[in-house]
Amino acid sequence: MKSNFLILMSDEHNPFYSGPYGHKKVKTPNMDKLAKKGTVFDSAYCPSPLCMPSRSSFLSGKRVHELQSYSNCNVHLDPSPLSLGKALADQGVFSVFIGKCDAYASAKEMGFSAVMNAWDRKTPGDTNHRRNPLFIRPDAARRSSGYGPKDNAGSDDMRCIDLAIEWLKTTAKNMNTPWALVVNVTNPHFPHFSSQELWDMYPDGGDMHEHGADSESGQHPYAKSLKKHFQTEGFTEEQIRGLRRGYLACISFVDHQLGRLMETLDSTGMSANTNIAYTSDHGEMLGKFGMWWKCSLYEDSVRIPMIAAGPDFKAGSHVSTPVDLHDLRAGMFTSTGAKQPSGWLGTPLQAISQHDDTRVVFAEYHGHGTPGSSFMIRKGRWKYVWHAGAPAQLFDLGADPDELANLAIRKKEIANEMEAELRKICSPEKENERAESFIEEQLMTINGTIKNKAS
């Protein structure tokens, strides 16, 4: 039986900072409620731990290296790939997009049936993505002070939720065909500003991460490169504690917005025929290994929350099998009775078994802050990361969920098996070279444009 599908996608939510994933301090009653009503996917990943690559991949059904949407710079991106919105609309599913798009094309170019309050990155986007030599960002001081109570914090996000609720109450409840709604909010993405009320909820929230910069994983060349790029070693203890406290407040803000959507489905009588999923575009390191924000294939950066409830999901269930955003999108097609276009990635979430140690999930990173590309393979308890020009990493997430010990040398046979899985998907050397050439082409175009304007 066909059903509707609503996705709330936040920005930069590390799933380990939520009730369903075991955090003891942050208050997420609505995420907890959604988890009780539905299924928690315990090992969910984004396609790439950066906004534009991750969102582009999700919306197009393609891998980041296929799109060449490597970074948050949108110069020379191809806007033509078929999108989720058009693929659904072409099959009679009314598709709606609200909020942050930040992808290979603007929201209005993607063929959704309706687009509201869309945010698209202006060209050329983030131009601080030179890898060789590594670009050092000049705004570390501003970033490190981005936390605390602020008037009108989250107002843009609340506008997106308001629009979604209005559409659900006035349009969706009267529709005779399946619909798909993707609502995007920018919290808990930095800066970590919140209302005074939410800030006051966490007087003890400003702690220090247990695993700091001196950890083995914090000393990997790519970790050190990211810290250099963002100048995070200059953050004071006061700033670190403030950022971590503010992050908890921002997560509770997102939780409240999720609750508003859930309440609307209940009050309109649509809950019985509507699936609702909460997820994010990537995670946040939040000081682990001395690292901040995303851009890394460590779990805190590349993992995302994924909780789904509704007629197509089992209540009170946990799935340990690794999944990703492609599986969520595939699930949206299945629920609404549509078919994913040929060649698109993903297996419908509702069709994935609870425990499958053979399933492979892939992620990649090519953006700012590192000297080259990185590629991740997750299979069962093992996670393998290949880095261009730097030592590979192998983690036993079953025994070492915090990724403190690199076993790539000690478990060479397993590392080789995982690398073989990677090479079934792509040649990391070739894709690193393609990314480097594309980035250089972007920078040459940007520099040429700047020079032409100056003259």
N, C-alpha and C positions, 0 to 999 in steps of 0.2 A: 504493500500500500504506500502511495506517495505521501510524503510529509514535507513540511517547510524546514528551513535551516537558517539559524541566526548565529553568526560568529561575532564575538567581541574580541578584537585584537588590540592589546595594549602595546606599549613600546618599552623594551629594555627590562622586562620582568624576569629576574632570576627565580625559577620556580622554588628553589630551596627556601625562599623568603615568602612562605604562604602556609596556611594551616594544612591543606591536603598533602603537602610534601614534607610535613614534619616540623616546621618552625614553631617554637614554643612561645615566642614573644609577639609576633605581628598578629593583628586582629583581622581575620578575613572570614567573617561569619557567612557571607554569601558564597564564597568559594567553597567553604565547608559544606554548605547546604547543597550546592550543585554537585559536589563529590558524593554526597549521600544519596542524592537522587539519580546519579549517573555513574559514569566510568572515569577513573583517573588513569591516565597513561603515564606510567612512572618514569619512562625513559624517552621523552620527546625532544626532538632536535629541530633547529632551524636549518635552512639550506646554506646560510652563510651568516656569521655574526656581525652584520652591519645592515643598516636600514634598507637602503636602496637595493642591494643585491638580494637580500632575503625576500623583500616584498615583490620584487620583479619575478623571482623564481616562483613564488607562491601563486602569483596572478597569471602566470603564463604556462605553468606545467613543465618548464624546462630547467635545466641546471644553469647555474650562474655562468660557468665557462662557455656554455652554448650561447647564451645571450650576450656575453661579454659585458655584463653589467657588474664590473669588478668592484666598484667603489661608489661613493656618493657624488661622484662627478658624472654628469649626464651628457657630456659632449660626445658626439658621434654614436650615441645609442640608437639602435634600430627600433622605431616605434611600431613596427608592423606585426609582431607576433600576436596570434589570436589570444584573447584574454578570457579569463574565467567569466567575466560578465557577459561578453558577447556569446561565448559558447553555450551558456545557459539560456540566454535570451533567444537565441536561434532555435532552441528546442522547446520554446513555450514556457520557460520558467522566468517569472518576473524577477530580475536581478537588481539589487539596490546597493549602492556604495555610499558610505558616509565617512567623512573625516580624512585622515592622512592617507595619501596614496604613495607618493615618493617612490615611483617605479620607472620603468623604461619608457613609459608614455604617460600623458596626463590622464586623470580619471575620466574626463569627458571624451577622450579618444578611444576608450577601451570598450565601448559598446554596451555598457550597462543600461538597463531599462530606465534607471533613474540615478542621478548623482546629486548629492547634497553636501554643501559645506566642505568641498574637497580642498585638500592642501597638497600642492605639487611643488616640488623643488624647482626653483628658478635656475635657468641655465646661466653659468656653467656648473652650478652646484659647488660642492666642496673641492677646491683645487689644491688642497694640501696633501696630495697622495703620492708625491714623488718617492720612489723606493730607493733609488741609487743615484746620487747619495741621498740618505734618509732626510726627509724634511722634518724639522723640529717646530712644533706648534708654539706660537708666541703667547697663547692665551691661558697658560696654566694657572695664573693667579686668579683670573676671573672664574675659571671652572672650579677651583678649589674652594671658593667662597659661595658657591651656588646652593645655599640651603637656608632653611628657616621659615618662619611665618611670613606670609605676604598677602596683601589685599588682592582679591580676585584670582587667587591661585586656582588653576583648573577650570577657569571660566570657559575657555574654548572647548575643552572636553565635555563640559556639561551641556554646551550648545549642541554638540553632536548627539549626545544621549537624548536631549530634548527632542531633536528632530526625529530620531529613531522612534521614540515613544509616540510622537504625534502621528508618524506614518503607520505604526502598528495599530493605533486606535482608530484612525480615520480611513485607512486604505486596506491594509493587510487583512483585517478581520472580515472584510466584505468580498475578498477575492475568491474566485472559484477555481483558480489554477495555483499550483505550487509556487512559492516564492523563496528567494534566497537573499538574505540581508547581511552585509559585512559592515560592521561599525568599528571605526578605528579611533582610539584615544592615544594621546601622547605620553601620559603618565604611565609608569613612574620614571620615564626618561629624565636625565638630569637637565636643568638644575632641579634640585630636590626642594622646591618651595611648596608650602602647603598652607592651609588655613591654620589659624591659631589653635582651634579646637583639635585638629588632627595632630599638630605638633605637640600639644600638651598631653596627648594620649601616650606618648613615649618618653617620659622623663628619664628612663634608664635605657633608652634605645641607642645611645651613642657609645657603643662598645668598640673594641678593637678586634680585628679578625684574628682568629686563633693561628692561622698559617700566614706568616708575614713574608717580607721580601727576601729573607735569608733562607727560605725553603729551597730545596733542590730545584723544584719546578720554577721558582722565581728567578733562578739563575740561568735558565735556558736562554740561548742567544736571542730567540724571538721574544721572549718575555722581557729581557733587558732592553731590547730595541723599542718595544711599545712603551716602556716606562720612560725611556729617553725621549721618544716622540712627544709624549704628553707631559713630560717634566714632572711626573708624579712624585719623584723623590723629594721634591720641595714642599709637599703637603705637610702641614703641621698636625700634631696630634689633635688639636682642637678642631681643625678643619675635617679631619678624617671622622672624628666622632660626630660632628655636625652633619656630614654627608650621609653617614649610616643611619642616623636618627631620622633625617628628612626622608630617606628612602622608605622607611617603614611607614611614615605618614602618607607618602604618595601611594603606596600599595593599598593602604586602607581606603584611600580616596577611590582608587579603581574598583575595589571591592564594593563600595557603595554604588557605583555606577552599574556594576553587574547586577546588584540587587534591584535596582530600579527597572532594568530590562526584564528580569525574572518576574517581578511583581506585575508588570504590564501584561506579560503573557498569561499569567494566572487570572488577572482581573478581566481580560478580554475573552477568556475561555479558549485560548489558542494553545495552551501548554500541551494538551493531549495530542495535538497533531503538529507540534513544532519541536525540533531538536535545537538545543542551544549549547554552544561550545565557547569556552574561554581559552585564549592562548595569547602569545606575544610573538614579536618578530625576531627577538634574540634575548640574551640574558644580560647580566651586569656583573663584573668581577667584584666590585664593591670593596676593594682593598685586599682581596686574597692574593697572596704572593706579591703584595705591594702594587698590584695592578688595578686599574680602574676602567670602567665602561666595558666595551666589548672587544671586538677585533682579534680575539684569541679563540683557539679551538679547545681551551680548557672547558670543563663542564659548566662552570658558573656563567660563562659567556655564550656557549653554543647551545645549552639546554634551554628549554622553554616549558611553561606550564601548558598542559593540554587536558582539559576536563570537559566531558560532553555528557549531556543528559537529554532525555526525550524518548519518543517511542522506539527509536532504533538502537538505544543503548541500555545495557543492563544496569540496574540500580545497585549501588554499593559495591561496585566491582573495581579491581585494579588489574591493569595489563602491564606486565613487565617487558614484553617484547618491544624492542626499540621501534619508534615511529618518527615521522616528521611532518612538516606542514603540507607536503604533497599528499599524504594520507588523509589529512583533514579535508583538504579540497576535494579529493576523490570521494570522500564520504558525503560531501555536500551534493555532488552529482547523483550518487546512488539514492540518497533519501528523496530527492526531488524528482526522481524518475528519468533523469537525463543521463547521457553517456559522455564520458570524457573523450575528447578528441584523440585520434590515433597518435600514439607516440608520447602521450603525456605520462608523466611519472605519477606514482602513488597507487596504493591499494586502499580501498575504503576502510576507514577506521573500524567500522562496525563489523568488518569481515576478518580482522586480525585476531589471531588466537592469543590467549592470555600469556603463554610461555613458549617462545620460539627462539632457541639459541642459534638457529641457522640464518635468521633474517639479517640482512646487511643494510645499514643506514649510512649515508654519505653526506659530508659537509665540506665546505672549502672556504678559503679566505685569501683574497688578493689585494686588499685595500691598504689604507694608510697605516703607517707605524711599523711595518715589517720590511725586511730587505728582499722578500720574495713571497711566493705563494705557498700555502699550506693546505693539506688535504687530510680529511679524517675518515676512518672507517670504524664503525661500531658494529660488533657482532657478538652476541651473547654477553659474557662478562668482560670481554676484551675490547679495548679501544686503542687504535693505532693512528699516529699522526706523522705524516711525511712532510718535511720542511725543505724547501729549496736551499741548498748550501748550508744546512745545519743538521745536527743529529736528529734522527727519528725518535719518536717517543712511543712507548707501549705501556699501557696501564691495565692492571687487573682491577676493574671497578667493583668486582665482588668483594675483594679483600682490601682494596685501597680506593674507596669512593672519592677521597679528597685529592687523588692524583699526586701523591707525595713521592712515589718511587718509580722511576723510569726503568722498565724491565727489558728494553729493546735489545740489550746485549746479553743479559742473563737468559732470556727466553727467545733466542734467535729464531728457532724453528717456528714459533707462533708469530713472531714479527714478520717472517718471510711469508707465512700463510696470509696474514692480513694485508701485506703489500700486494700479494697476488690478487686479492679481492679488489684493491684499489685500481690495479692496472686493467681489470676487466671493465672498469668504468671509463678511465682515461689514462693517458700518459702524463704523469705529473711534470716531467721535464718539458714536454711539448707545451702543456698548458701554462706553465710558468713563463716560457718564452713568449707565447702568444699574449699573455697578460702584460708582460713588460713592454712589448712592442706597442700594444694598444694604449697603455698609459703614456708612453713617450709621445705617441701621436696626439693624444689629447692635450698634453702639456705644450707641445709645439703649436697647436691650434690656438690654445688659450693665450700663450705668449705672443703669437702673431696678432691676435685680435687686440690685445692690450697695446702693442706697439702701433698698430694702425690707428687706434683711437687717439693715442698720444700725438701722432703726427698730423 
